Amino acid sequence: MFLERGIDVSYETIRRWVVKFDPSIASGLRRRQLQPGDIWHFDEVVVKIKGRKFWLWRAVDQNGIVLDEILQRRRDKTAAKRLLYRLMKRHGFVPKRFVTDKLRSYGAAKREIAPGVEHRSHKGLNNRAENSHLPFRKRERAMQGYRSPGNLQRFVSIHSAIRNCFSVPARRRSALTIRYHRLEAFDAWNASASVI
């Protein structure tokens, strides 16, 4: 599009624009999101960066909206507590129920942070969080991995905000509602991008 208008722009310039403007667009999209649901699903996935293992912890509500993602070195109670603290601080409430896989770190962290919340721990119940890793894995293959933990954390926070805006919820499946959802998403995008 730039070349058609006689402007020569390198790929490095576009990469710098992305680094500079994407966080503000993502925060604008997050501000326009509705209040998340009261059932939170948690899961973690291993990511290798330069041969070292990292764990990407993710929280998703019952509608499939990604609430938060945090990259950790370990898969322990401290990492689970960090995710729970961050979620409750960001959204300002404690959910009705946590749904996790069989990792015991979630239960230990929940007992310390939110002892009154119902916790269901079962491999089959956590499909909502497991399925939320699929777009991330697809993008990871296209990008051929990540170069640093900071770049990965920045990417997933932006990627999830944009995906939450544009992905069609399961309850909206007719062609007309999908079209309206896309129009709403582009309105939110235009409003967020014009903030800059």
N, C-alpha and C positions, 0 to 999 in steps of 0.2 A: 504493500500500500504506500509506503514511503517512496519507493523507487518510481512509482507511477507519478508522484508529485515532484520528482526531481531531487529528493532528499536522500543522501547516502548515509545510512546508519549501520554501524557494525553490530555484530551479535553481542559484543561486550557492553555496548551502550544500553542495549535492551536488558541485559542481565543486571546492570546497575540500576535501571529504572525499576525492575522487579524488586530488587533488594530495598530500594528506597520507598516505593509506594505501596507494595503489597501489604505490609503490616497495618498501615492506616486503613486500607480498604477492608481488610479482614476484621479489624476492630469495629468498623462501621457496620459490617454485615452482622457481627455478633450482637451489637446493640439493637438491631432490628429483629432479632430472633424472639420468638415467643418464649414464655416461661417453660422450662423443661418439665417433663413428666416426673412423677413421684416414685417411680421404680427405676433404679439405676443398675445397669449391667456392667461388670468389670471384667477385663481380660488383659493379658500381657502377651507380647510377641517378641521373639528374639530377632535382633537386627545386628548384622556384622558390619563394622566400620573399620577398615584397614586391619582386618584379622582379629579385632577385639569384639567380644560380645557385649551388647547393650540390650536392655529390655525397654520396649515401648509399652507403657501402661496406658490403657484407654478406658474411658467411661462413656457409656451410651445409655440414653433413656429408653423407655419402652416403645417409643415411636421410631427408633433408629437414629436419632439426632446425636451426633458426637458432642459430648459435654466438655471433655478435656482430654488432652494427651500429654504425657510427660515422659521424657527419656531418662532412664536410671541405669546405673552401673550394676545394681544388684536386684535380686528377686526375693526380697525379704520384707519383714514387718515395717521397717523404717521407710522403705519405698512406698508401701501401701498406705502408710499413715500420711506421707507427703501428698499423695494423690487425693486422699479423702479430705485433708485440711484445705487443699487448694480448691477442690470442688465446692465444699460448703462455704468457703469464703467468697468465691466468685458468684455463686447462685443465691446465697443468703438464706438457705433453708436446709433442713435435714430431710432426706427422703423417707418414704414409708417403708421401702424394702430395698435391700441389696441382693443382687443375684450374681454369684461368682462360680468359678469352677472349683475344683477340689484343693486349690492352693491354700494352705493354712494361714498364710500371712494376712489374708483378707480378714479372717475371723479374729485374729489377734489384734489387728489394727482397729477393727470395728468395736471390739470390747473396750478399748481405751478411749476412742473418740466418740462413738455413738452407741452406748450400750443398750438403749431402748429400741433400736431399729431392728426390724425383722431381717434375718439373714438366711437366704436359701443358697446352699452350696451343692450344686449338682452339675455334672458335665453336660447333660442334655438340655438343661434350662438356659444355658448361657449362649445359645446360638446367635442371639442378637448381637452380642459383642464380638463373637467369632466372625460373623459375616461382615462386620464393619472393618475388618482387616483386609478384606479382598481388594477394595480400590487402592489401598496403600501399597499392597504387594504388586499390583498391576503397574502402578506408577514407578515403584522401585525397580522393576525389571526394565521399564522403558528408560529410566535414568541411569541404569547400569550401576546401581548402588549409590552410596553417599560417601562424601569425603571427610566429614567431621561431624561430631555430635551436635555442635551448635547449628550447623547448616540443616541437619535433620530435624532438630527441634523447631527451628524457624519454619521449615517446609511443612511439617505436619500441622502446625497451628494455623497456617494460612490455608493449606489444602482442606482441612476439615471445615473451616468456616465457609469456604466457597462451595464445598460439596453439600454442606447442610442447606445452603441457600438454593442450590440448583437441583438436588436430587428430589425426585417425586416421592412423597410419603406413600406407604402401602395403602392407606385408606383412600387415596386419590388415584384411581386407575382408568377412568373413562377418558376418551380423547379430549372432550371439552374441558374437563377439570385439569388434565395435564397441560393443555394450552393456557388456561388461566394461571396455573401455577408457574409456568415459564414466564408469563407476562409480569407476575408479581416479583419473580426472581430478578428479571432484568430491571424492573423499577428500583428494587433494593440495590442492585449493583450500580445503576446510574447515580442514585442518591449517595451511595458510599464513595464512589469514584470522584464525584464532584466536590467532595469535602476537601480534597487535597489542595 
